[in-house]
């Protein structure tokens, strides 16, 4: 039986190759075969992106309910969120972003503390109370004096104003830091959004490929019943369906994982099955010059603004350190009742004092030097931030441009060529003019071209998101 099967397979292959050779020796037949292949491709299941054609009859081994479920999985939910809606929801619900906003409020509260005046000091003292008899006389409260005292530290050299200015600069740094946090989180959000769109496109392609291949199996089952192909060829075709089922299952898992990651960034507990996004999954060849992106980044990058604000704050802190090295007098005033002075008529008295610390040893020298060095350090960090901005913009721009160069030939001819080759070889195989190996290779090449195109579009959108992050605002959609 094995020899008979091998003979049948060999005879089928030899016969097919003979018919193919005869067809190739006749130019008119070759032309007719190509035209027939083009006609067959126009009637085939939709395979290229954006093409529509009549749906084939379902394969016997795939239930109609399962096919309908696969179709629903690739369709768009009417409540799908656009990028603008996802971004607005992210700004309103992301816990990390909301925690950063609270940090800004804390910094503003510190401005109030920085501008407060020193509290005056109140002291109530008493003296002169008799605690034992003297010469047989005990008048304990006759000589008691009561003296309330109020002291106040007077700050010189605009210390309070400088503290407020330093706190305000700290708030500016916090605002810039929050904007930089939002920039980085938006990049992660954009990547999750693009990943979801990409997996939706891959799932749709996998579903279309499975439907198309089921149509091919239907045709070849009819050919087997008619005796046109051997059982082993039909078995090989049916075994090949495992790859399409695997692609579909993998795409479903990847889409679910991408949605989970996006929901986590949105702090949303919506079930994955009810969550969906919508947006254009394509690329654009229109790009502004590199210098324009650089200028925009220099004006918009929040981390660069944060570095500039740090220099201003360091300068203010140095002024405050110099002011803190100055002398602040403490003013005091008090009232005394029943004082024991030499003046027998001074029953109610008033006193005053000025206390001035002698800044002989501690003149705040260390803080003055530290803040001066901090100015230089902040300037170096600002220069490093500028370098990083140019590096980020240049790298992201080059990545976008490179991806566009790779995508353009796919859109111009690779996709159509892959579709045309697949349908032509399929038609040729069904009419005995191509081998089974040629047909399987054409199917594999078509799937590879389509998946590569979708992955390249995903790479372009990811590179566009990276360029938006490098510039500091959305310059590419």
Backbone torsions as a table, in degrees:
resi	resn	phi	psi	omega
1	UNK	NA	-36.1	178.0
2	UNK	-63.8	-41.0	179.0
3	UNK	-64.4	-38.5	179.7
4	UNK	-65.1	-41.2	179.2
5	UNK	-64.0	-40.9	-179.5
6	UNK	-68.1	-37.9	178.6
7	UNK	-65.3	-41.2	179.8
8	UNK	-64.0	-42.7	179.3
9	UNK	-64.3	-44.8	-179.0
10	UNK	-64.2	-41.7	179.3
11	UNK	-64.0	-40.8	179.1
12	UNK	-63.2	-41.5	-178.7
13	UNK	-68.1	-44.7	-179.3
14	UNK	-63.5	-42.2	179.8
15	UNK	-62.7	-42.3	178.9
16	UNK	-63.6	-43.3	-179.2
17	UNK	-65.8	-35.9	179.2
18	UNK	-65.2	-44.5	178.5
19	UNK	-63.5	-39.0	179.1
20	UNK	-64.2	-42.2	178.7
21	UNK	-63.9	-40.1	178.5
22	UNK	-64.6	-39.5	179.4
23	UNK	-65.3	-40.5	-178.3
24	UNK	-67.7	-26.3	179.5
25	UNK	-79.5	-7.4	-180.0
26	UNK	-116.9	105.9	-177.6
27	UNK	-57.1	-36.8	-179.2
28	UNK	-64.7	-38.0	179.2
29	UNK	-68.9	-38.9	178.1
30	UNK	-60.2	-46.3	179.5
31	UNK	-62.3	-41.6	179.4
32	UNK	-64.7	-37.7	-179.6
33	UNK	-66.5	-41.0	179.4
34	UNK	-64.9	-43.7	178.8
35	UNK	-64.0	-39.5	178.5
36	UNK	-65.8	-37.1	177.3
37	UNK	-63.9	-40.8	177.7
38	UNK	-63.7	-39.9	178.2
39	UNK	-65.2	-38.4	179.6
40	UNK	-65.7	-39.0	-179.8
41	UNK	-65.6	-31.2	178.7
42	UNK	-70.3	-20.0	178.9
43	UNK	-99.7	-0.8	-174.2
44	UNK	-80.2	176.2	-179.9
45	UNK	-67.5	147.5	178.7
46	UNK	-57.7	125.1	-176.4
47	UNK	-125.5	-43.5	178.3
48	UNK	-79.1	158.2	-176.8
49	UNK	-66.6	125.5	174.7
50	UNK	92.1	-5.0	179.9
51	UNK	-89.2	147.7	179.4
52	UNK	-126.7	140.4	176.6
53	UNK	-159.0	166.7	-177.2
54	UNK	-60.6	142.9	179.7
55	UNK	-77.9	139.7	178.4
56	UNK	-78.2	169.6	176.9
57	UNK	-71.5	143.9	-177.8
58	UNK	-66.5	151.2	177.7
59	UNK	-72.5	148.3	-177.5
60	UNK	-63.4	-30.5	-175.3
61	UNK	-89.1	7.8	177.6
62	UNK	-119.3	114.0	-179.7
63	UNK	-61.7	151.1	-179.7
64	UNK	-65.2	-35.6	179.9
65	UNK	-63.6	-40.8	179.0
66	UNK	-65.9	-40.4	179.1
67	UNK	-64.3	-39.9	179.3
68	UNK	-67.0	-36.4	177.9
69	UNK	-66.0	-40.4	177.0
70	UNK	-63.3	-38.3	178.8
71	UNK	-66.3	-39.6	179.5
72	UNK	-68.0	-31.8	-179.5
73	UNK	-66.2	-30.3	-179.5
74	UNK	-90.6	-8.9	179.5
75	UNK	-82.1	161.7	-176.2
76	UNK	-92.3	132.6	176.5
77	UNK	-66.8	134.5	179.0
78	UNK	-58.8	-26.8	178.7
79	UNK	-93.6	22.1	-178.8
80	UNK	-64.9	144.6	-177.0
81	UNK	-94.4	135.9	173.4
82	UNK	-81.3	173.8	-179.7
83	UNK	-62.6	-39.7	178.6
84	UNK	-62.8	-40.6	178.9
85	UNK	-68.5	-40.1	177.9
86	UNK	-63.4	-40.9	-179.2
87	UNK	-66.9	-42.5	178.6
88	UNK	-64.1	-40.1	178.5
89	UNK	-67.0	-36.1	177.9
90	UNK	-64.2	-44.4	-179.5
91	UNK	-64.1	-29.5	-176.9
92	UNK	-89.3	-17.6	-170.3
93	UNK	-127.0	-15.8	-175.7
94	UNK	-68.0	125.4	-174.3
95	UNK	-67.1	-39.9	-179.9
96	UNK	-63.5	-40.8	179.6
97	UNK	-67.8	-40.8	179.1
98	UNK	-67.5	-35.7	176.4
99	UNK	-64.3	-37.2	176.5
100	UNK	-64.2	-36.8	177.0
101	UNK	-63.2	-38.4	177.0
102	UNK	-64.1	-35.9	176.9
103	UNK	-61.0	-36.7	176.5
104	UNK	-65.3	-42.8	177.6
105	UNK	-61.8	-38.0	176.6
106	UNK	-62.7	-40.7	179.1
107	UNK	-64.7	-38.4	177.0
108	UNK	-66.7	-34.2	176.8
109	UNK	-65.8	-31.7	178.0
110	UNK	-68.8	-23.7	174.5
111	UNK	-62.8	-38.4	178.7
112	UNK	-62.9	-44.8	179.7
113	UNK	-63.0	-39.8	-176.6
114	UNK	-64.9	-29.3	-174.6
115	UNK	-96.4	4.8	-179.6
116	UNK	-71.9	144.6	174.5
117	UNK	-80.4	156.7	175.3
118	UNK	-65.7	143.0	178.0
119	UNK	-76.3	137.8	173.9
120	UNK	-69.1	158.3	-179.1
121	UNK	-111.3	128.5	178.0
122	UNK	-109.9	129.9	-180.0
123	UNK	-130.5	131.0	175.3
124	UNK	-114.4	116.9	-178.1
125	UNK	-124.7	151.8	177.9
126	UNK	-138.4	150.1	-178.0
127	UNK	-157.5	164.2	175.8
128	UNK	90.4	11.1	179.3
129	UNK	-80.5	128.4	179.7
130	UNK	-76.7	129.9	-177.7
131	UNK	-112.9	-3.4	177.4
132	UNK	-152.8	158.9	179.7
133	UNK	-69.6	148.0	176.2
134	UNK	-136.8	118.5	-176.6
135	UNK	54.8	39.3	176.4
136	UNK	76.9	7.1	-178.8
137	UNK	-114.1	132.1	175.6
138	UNK	-132.3	100.2	175.4
139	UNK	-122.0	84.5	-168.6
140	UNK	-63.0	-35.5	-173.6
141	UNK	-106.5	6.9	-177.9
142	UNK	-66.1	-35.5	-178.3
143	UNK	-106.8	11.3	-178.2
144	UNK	-70.0	129.6	176.3
145	UNK	-113.2	141.4	180.0
146	UNK	-117.2	130.9	-175.0
147	UNK	-137.7	102.6	170.1
148	UNK	-79.9	138.9	-174.2
149	UNK	-130.4	134.7	177.3
150	UNK	-123.9	126.0	177.9
151	UNK	-120.6	147.7	179.5
152	UNK	-144.6	130.7	178.1
153	UNK	-85.9	120.8	179.3
154	UNK	-96.8	114.5	-178.5
155	UNK	-86.1	129.7	-179.8
156	UNK	-106.2	175.6	175.5
157	UNK	60.0	31.1	173.9
158	UNK	57.1	39.7	-179.1
159	UNK	-62.2	-43.0	-176.9
160	UNK	-65.1	-42.2	179.1
161	UNK	-65.2	-38.6	179.1
162	UNK	-68.6	-37.0	175.6
163	UNK	-62.0	-42.2	178.2
164	UNK	-63.5	-43.3	179.6
165	UNK	-62.4	-41.4	178.3
166	UNK	-64.0	-40.9	178.4
167	UNK	-66.0	-37.6	177.6
168	UNK	-65.8	-39.4	176.1
169	UNK	-65.1	-35.1	176.5
170	UNK	-64.9	-36.9	176.1
171	UNK	-65.1	-39.9	176.3
172	UNK	-61.3	-39.2	176.9
173	UNK	-65.5	-39.3	178.8
174	UNK	-64.9	-39.2	178.3
175	UNK	-64.7	-44.5	178.5
176	UNK	-65.0	-38.5	177.3
177	UNK	-64.7	-37.0	176.7
178	UNK	-65.7	-40.6	177.2
179	UNK	-64.1	-36.9	178.0
180	UNK	-69.4	-38.0	175.2
181	UNK	-61.4	-43.2	178.9
182	UNK	-64.7	-37.8	177.7
183	UNK	-59.9	-46.6	-179.3
184	UNK	-69.7	-39.1	178.4
185	UNK	-68.1	-35.7	176.6
186	UNK	-65.0	-34.1	175.6
187	UNK	-63.1	-45.3	177.3
188	UNK	-62.9	-39.8	178.5
189	UNK	-64.4	-42.9	179.5
190	UNK	-62.7	-40.7	179.3
191	UNK	-64.7	-40.8	178.1
192	UNK	-66.6	-37.9	178.3
193	UNK	-65.4	-45.3	178.9
194	UNK	-64.6	-40.5	179.0
195	UNK	-61.1	-38.7	178.3
196	UNK	-65.9	-44.9	177.4
197	UNK	-61.5	-39.8	-179.6
198	UNK	-64.8	-44.5	-179.7
199	UNK	-68.7	-30.4	174.1
200	UNK	-64.0	-42.4	179.5
201	UNK	-66.3	-40.3	178.8
202	UNK	-66.5	-38.8	177.8
203	UNK	-64.4	-41.3	178.0
204	UNK	-63.2	-42.3	178.0
205	UNK	-63.6	-44.0	179.8
206	UNK	-61.8	-38.1	178.3
207	UNK	-67.2	-42.9	178.6
208	UNK	-63.8	-41.8	179.6
209	UNK	-63.3	-39.1	178.8
210	UNK	-66.5	-41.6	178.2
211	UNK	-63.6	-43.2	179.3
212	UNK	-62.8	-43.6	-177.7
213	UNK	-67.9	-34.4	174.3
214	UNK	-61.9	-36.8	175.7
215	UNK	-63.3	-41.6	177.8
216	UNK	-62.6	-41.1	178.3
217	UNK	-62.6	-39.5	177.7
218	UNK	-59.0	-45.3	-179.1
219	UNK	-63.7	-43.3	-176.7
220	UNK	-75.0	-24.8	171.5
221	UNK	-65.6	-40.2	175.7
222	UNK	-63.9	-38.3	178.3
223	UNK	-65.5	-37.8	179.3
224	UNK	-66.1	-40.2	178.4
225	UNK	-64.2	-30.1	179.3
226	UNK	-85.1	-3.6	178.8
227	UNK	84.4	16.0	-177.3
228	UNK	-82.5	-26.4	178.7
229	UNK	-131.4	162.3	-178.7
230	UNK	-86.0	163.8	178.9
231	UNK	-61.7	-38.1	-177.9
232	UNK	-65.9	-35.5	177.6
233	UNK	-66.2	-41.0	177.9
234	UNK	-65.7	-38.1	177.6
235	UNK	-62.9	-41.8	178.9
236	UNK	-64.3	-38.7	178.1
237	UNK	-64.4	-42.7	-179.2
238	UNK	-70.0	-34.6	175.8
239	UNK	-65.4	-32.1	179.8
240	UNK	-64.9	-21.0	-179.5
241	UNK	-64.5	-22.8	178.6
242	UNK	-58.2	-38.3	-179.6
243	UNK	-63.9	-39.6	179.2
244	UNK	-69.1	-37.8	176.4
245	UNK	-65.3	-39.5	178.1
246	UNK	-64.2	-41.8	177.6
247	UNK	-60.3	-41.6	-178.9
248	UNK	-66.3	-44.2	-179.2
249	UNK	-65.3	-42.2	178.3
250	UNK	-62.5	-41.3	179.1
251	UNK	-63.8	-38.7	178.7
252	UNK	-64.6	-42.5	179.6
253	UNK	-66.2	-43.0	-179.9
254	UNK	-64.2	-38.0	178.3
255	UNK	-65.9	-42.5	179.3
256	UNK	-63.3	-41.9	178.7
257	UNK	-63.1	-42.2	179.3
258	UNK	-63.6	-39.3	178.4
259	UNK	-66.1	-38.4	179.0
260	UNK	-62.5	-43.0	178.9
261	UNK	-64.2	-40.0	178.9
262	UNK	-67.5	-40.5	177.9
263	UNK	-64.0	-35.3	178.5
264	UNK	-64.4	-40.3	178.0
265	UNK	-67.9	-31.2	179.2
266	UNK	-84.2	-4.7	-176.6
267	UNK	54.2	45.1	-174.0
268	UNK	-114.3	137.9	179.4
269	UNK	-105.3	19.4	177.7
270	UNK	-63.1	136.5	175.7
271	UNK	-57.4	142.9	-176.1
272	UNK	-58.9	-35.7	-177.6
273	UNK	-65.6	-25.9	-177.5
274	UNK	-97.1	-2.7	-176.7
275	UNK	-102.2	137.4	179.9
276	UNK	-155.5	156.9	176.6
277	UNK	-129.4	160.6	-179.4
278	UNK	-140.9	145.2	179.3
279	UNK	175.9	163.4	179.5
280	UNK	-69.7	130.0	176.3
281	UNK	-112.2	79.4	-175.3
282	UNK	-154.6	178.8	179.6
283	UNK	-127.5	163.2	179.8
284	UNK	-127.3	140.2	178.7
285	UNK	-90.6	-5.0	-178.4
286	UNK	-83.2	120.8	178.7
287	UNK	-140.9	138.4	176.5
288	UNK	-73.8	163.4	177.5
289	UNK	-62.3	156.2	-178.2
290	UNK	-61.4	-38.9	-177.5
291	UNK	-62.5	-33.6	178.3
292	UNK	-66.1	-39.7	176.9
293	UNK	-66.0	-36.8	178.8
294	UNK	-63.5	-45.9	-179.4
295	UNK	-63.8	-40.6	178.2
296	UNK	-63.6	-40.1	179.9
297	UNK	-65.7	-38.8	179.5
298	UNK	-63.9	-28.8	-179.5
299	UNK	-91.7	-20.4	-170.4
300	UNK	-113.9	-19.9	-174.7
301	UNK	-65.1	118.3	-178.1
302	UNK	-69.0	-30.7	178.7
303	UNK	-68.3	-30.9	175.1
304	UNK	-70.1	-40.2	175.3
305	UNK	-61.9	-38.3	179.0
306	UNK	-63.4	-39.6	178.7
307	UNK	-66.4	-39.1	178.0
308	UNK	-66.8	-42.3	177.6
309	UNK	-62.2	-33.5	179.4
310	UNK	-65.3	-35.8	176.9
311	UNK	-65.1	-46.0	178.9
312	UNK	-60.5	-41.5	179.8
313	UNK	-66.5	-38.8	179.2
314	UNK	-63.8	-38.6	177.4
315	UNK	-65.5	-41.6	177.4
316	UNK	-65.1	-40.5	178.9
317	UNK	-63.1	-34.8	178.0
318	UNK	-67.5	-41.2	176.1
319	UNK	-61.2	-39.8	179.1
320	UNK	-66.6	-36.9	178.1
321	UNK	-64.9	-39.7	176.7
322	UNK	-64.3	-42.4	179.5
323	UNK	-65.5	-36.7	179.3
324	UNK	-67.8	-16.2	176.1
325	UNK	-81.6	-6.3	179.3
326	UNK	-84.8	169.2	-176.6
327	UNK	-91.3	132.4	176.9
328	UNK	-113.3	118.2	179.7
329	UNK	-77.9	151.4	174.4
330	UNK	-109.8	118.3	-178.3
331	UNK	-95.2	135.5	-179.2
332	UNK	-134.2	147.4	177.0
333	UNK	-144.9	142.7	-178.6
334	UNK	-148.5	160.5	178.0
335	UNK	-122.0	138.9	-178.4
336	UNK	-126.7	130.4	176.2
337	UNK	-104.2	129.3	178.9
338	UNK	60.8	53.6	179.9
339	UNK	-71.8	155.7	179.0
340	UNK	-100.2	63.0	178.2
341	UNK	-95.8	173.2	178.1
342	UNK	-71.4	-22.1	179.8
343	UNK	-80.1	109.1	-177.4
344	UNK	-68.7	-14.6	-179.6
345	UNK	-96.3	-3.5	-179.2
346	UNK	-84.9	76.0	-179.9
347	UNK	-84.0	-31.3	176.8
348	UNK	-123.3	122.3	-176.9
349	UNK	-130.0	162.8	179.0
350	UNK	-132.0	135.5	179.9
351	UNK	-130.6	163.1	179.7
352	UNK	-147.0	156.4	-179.8
353	UNK	-150.2	155.9	172.5
354	UNK	-130.3	122.2	179.7
355	UNK	-110.9	119.9	-178.5
356	UNK	-120.5	116.8	176.9
357	UNK	-69.6	141.2	178.0
358	UNK	-90.2	106.3	-177.3
359	UNK	-82.5	69.6	-179.4
360	UNK	-86.3	-45.6	-175.8
361	UNK	-102.1	-50.4	-177.0
362	UNK	-96.6	104.5	174.8
363	UNK	-118.3	24.4	178.7
364	UNK	63.2	36.1	-175.8
365	UNK	-63.7	-42.4	-176.7
366	UNK	-63.5	-42.2	-179.6
367	UNK	-68.7	-34.4	176.1
368	UNK	-61.9	-44.3	-179.9
369	UNK	-68.5	-40.6	-179.5
370	UNK	-62.1	-46.1	-178.5
371	UNK	-67.6	-32.4	175.8
372	UNK	-65.4	-42.6	176.6
373	UNK	-66.4	-33.8	179.7
374	UNK	-65.0	-30.9	175.9
375	UNK	-63.3	-47.6	179.3
376	UNK	-62.5	-42.6	179.1
377	UNK	-61.4	-43.4	-179.9
378	UNK	-65.0	-35.0	177.6
379	UNK	-66.5	-39.1	177.4
380	UNK	-65.9	-39.9	178.1
381	UNK	-66.3	-34.3	176.5
382	UNK	-64.6	-42.4	177.7
383	UNK	-62.7	-39.8	177.9
384	UNK	-65.2	-37.4	178.6
385	UNK	-65.2	-39.0	177.5
386	UNK	-62.9	-44.2	178.3
387	UNK	-61.2	-41.3	179.7
388	UNK	-65.2	-36.7	178.7
389	UNK	-61.8	-49.2	-179.9
390	UNK	-63.4	-39.2	179.2
391	UNK	-64.1	-44.9	-179.9
392	UNK	-63.4	-44.4	-178.4
393	UNK	-65.2	-45.4	-178.7
394	UNK	-63.1	-43.3	-179.0
395	UNK	-65.7	-45.6	-179.3
396	UNK	-65.8	-39.5	179.5
397	UNK	-63.1	-44.2	178.9
398	UNK	-63.2	-37.8	179.4
399	UNK	-65.8	-42.6	178.8
400	UNK	-63.7	-47.1	-178.3
401	UNK	-62.1	-40.8	179.6
402	UNK	-64.8	-41.1	-180.0
403	UNK	-66.4	-37.6	177.5
404	UNK	-63.3	-40.1	178.6
405	UNK	-61.9	-38.5	178.9
406	UNK	-73.2	-33.1	-176.2
407	UNK	-77.8	-32.4	-172.9
408	UNK	-57.8	-47.0	178.0
409	UNK	-65.1	-29.0	175.3
410	UNK	-61.5	-46.9	-178.0
411	UNK	-71.0	-32.9	-177.3
412	UNK	-73.0	-46.1	-175.3
413	UNK	-148.2	-25.1	-174.1
414	UNK	-61.4	-43.6	-178.8
415	UNK	-63.3	-45.2	179.2
416	UNK	-67.1	-37.6	178.7
417	UNK	-64.5	-44.3	-179.8
418	UNK	-62.0	-40.4	178.3
419	UNK	-65.8	-43.5	-177.9
420	UNK	-66.4	-41.2	179.2
421	UNK	-65.3	-43.4	-178.9
422	UNK	-61.5	-49.2	-176.8
423	UNK	-68.6	-34.8	178.9
424	UNK	-67.7	-45.4	178.9
425	UNK	-65.5	-37.4	178.2
426	UNK	-62.9	-44.3	178.2
427	UNK	-63.7	-41.7	-179.9
428	UNK	-64.3	-40.1	-179.9
429	UNK	-66.6	-39.5	-179.2
430	UNK	-68.9	-17.9	177.6
431	UNK	-110.3	16.2	173.2
432	UNK	77.7	12.3	-177.9
433	UNK	-99.8	1.0	177.7
434	UNK	-143.6	153.3	-178.2
435	UNK	-82.8	165.8	176.9
436	UNK	-63.5	-37.1	178.4
437	UNK	-62.6	-42.0	177.0
438	UNK	-60.8	-41.0	-178.8
439	UNK	-65.6	-45.9	-179.7
440	UNK	-64.8	-38.1	177.6
441	UNK	-65.3	-39.5	178.8
442	UNK	-65.0	-40.3	176.6
443	UNK	-62.5	-44.1	-179.9
444	UNK	-64.3	-41.6	179.1
445	UNK	-64.1	-39.6	179.6
446	UNK	-63.7	-46.0	179.0
447	UNK	-61.5	-41.4	-179.3
448	UNK	-63.7	-43.0	-179.7
449	UNK	-64.0	-44.6	-179.2
450	UNK	-64.1	-45.5	-179.3
451	UNK	-66.3	-40.5	177.6
452	UNK	-61.1	-39.9	179.0
453	UNK	-64.3	-45.8	179.2
454	UNK	-63.0	-39.9	178.6
455	UNK	-66.7	-36.6	178.1
456	UNK	-67.7	-38.5	175.8
457	UNK	-62.6	-41.7	176.0
458	UNK	-61.6	-39.8	177.2
459	UNK	-64.7	-37.4	178.1
460	UNK	-64.7	-46.1	-179.6
461	UNK	-65.1	-36.0	176.4
462	UNK	-66.5	-41.5	177.5
463	UNK	-65.7	-36.7	176.4
464	UNK	-64.0	-40.6	175.7
465	UNK	-63.8	-37.3	177.5
466	UNK	-67.6	-36.3	176.6
467	UNK	-67.1	-39.5	175.4
468	UNK	-60.7	-41.6	178.1
469	UNK	-65.1	-40.0	-179.0
470	UNK	-67.6	-35.7	-179.2
471	UNK	-78.7	-33.4	-179.7
472	UNK	104.1	-2.0	174.6
473	UNK	-159.0	169.8	-176.0
474	UNK	-76.5	114.4	176.2
475	UNK	-113.6	-17.0	175.9
476	UNK	-131.1	132.3	180.0
477	UNK	-87.5	NA	NA
